Amino acid sequence: MPIATTNPVTGEVLKTFDALTDEEIDAATGRSADAFRELRGTTFEQRAQWMRAAADLLEAEQDDVGALMTLEMGKTLTAAKAEVLKCAKACRYYADNAETFLADEPADAEAVGALRAYARYQPLGPVLAVMPWNFPLWQAMRFAAPALMAGNTGLLKHASNVPQTALYLGELFARAGFPAGAFQTLLVGSDAVEKILTDSRVRAATLTGSEGAGRSIAAIAGRELKKTVLELGGSDPFIVLPSADIAEAARVATTARSQNNGQSCIAAKRFIVHTDVYDEFVNAFVTNMSALTVGDPMSDGTDVGPLATEQGRADVEEQVADAVAKGATVRCGGARPDGDGWWYPPTVVTDLTPDMRMYAEEVFGPVAGVYRVTSIDEALELANATPYGLGSNAWTDDSLEAEHLIDGLDAGAVFVNGMVTSYPQLPFGGVKASGYGRELSAAGIREFCNLKAVWVGAGGDAGIDDKTE
Ligand code: NAP
């Protein structure tokens, strides 16, 4: 994939970039290792000051960086600016909380024959971050803010279609005061990832992206015995039971499926509706999806812009065509408009069966699949019947039903009477083919730390009894 800014509104290539040479990658990795030696010696207070300065920069520059994201991948400018502000919040959250999250954890000294015993979190070193284009700032920030606050350094290999946003990120933290080299962007294609990850100076990797990229990076990291966090795809269920507020469920379902032009890992993608409220929900949902304003993502009134890439749109078209060929019904949308750019309309498809690709695959565009079920257990079974397990949404006014779903859904998150969203305060990640490890919250900052056991004795025989391992 060429490293280039291509406007998805028109399909026009606006700017191209050369990939870094091997020598340039080597030099950047060296700078990262040098910056790590410096950063690990700084205090939380110092790093927090720099992190708050990064938040200030993001807030001051939200219009420009928001417009850049919209230009490169087509999300609405309103959503892009909100994303910038969310990043600033995450910077402040980790500036405020990192020291508490990584405080020494006392252990029972007497039980281990020590004078003092505790566990200490320490940074690992340079971490490679391979990131996707769909939330070009937020995905990278979810890694960067906790990693830098822990004292790690970052090497960002961003998606090839958002190079200018990647370059902005590559300068942000140095501008905020972090040591030069603490967080760098490497403009490289995915073919350079293996070389970077096998460099002994790089200690770990995080990837947010597709299942295929996850398998590839995990295989390399496995050979190298390096820690990975993988945030992969999802096909989140949105269960609607009869006791729910159906109009509200249909309203939120519309946002959950169309946000970010339908290209969110945690977008609700499969709508699993009890037969008693199926017609009411589907009618309201189709009305809402049809009413969304599709158009110029730079305009205030736009709900849905174009898809980010030509290939992405082709994938969505093929999945819908496959379903239709096998008997599915398109209730709205379902056909691309004529003209330039990678447009695809909000679409609702019903009458889906297990032989259709949409049934088990992730659809990365504004296309909703709706399923009819006759019981909560059938809903649960269908919700869990994909390879993925990222987020899940459950709509019910019955607390026993809610508990049943909270326990039963195989997913990294369940949101009851709401839609899955990421918050700095809550862990974020998946199970099954959606990956492993967690970002955000205290769990996120601990992922790239060495949890060091510290045992301090008085010498002599203390602890000798348990020297078996
Ligand atoms: P993608 O193709 O996997 O790209 C993501 C990143 O991985 C890009 O930087 C890409 O580089 C790189 N990459 C691709 N193949 C690679 C390989 N074999 N080895 C090493 N690096 C590789 O993903 P996408 O299709 O652009 O993004 C959408 C996917 O990301 C969806 O599945 C979505 O659900 C998932 N996602 C997950 C989360 C989450 O938190 N769980 C969040 C957002 C998105 P190039 O651009 O140079 O190819």
Residues whose N, C-alpha, C, O or C-beta is under 5 A from the ligand:
A	BS01	NAP	M1 V130 M131 P132 W133 K157 H158 A159 S160 N161 V188 G189 S190 V193 T208 G209 S210 E211 G212 A213 S216 E231 L232 G233 G234 S264 C265 S434
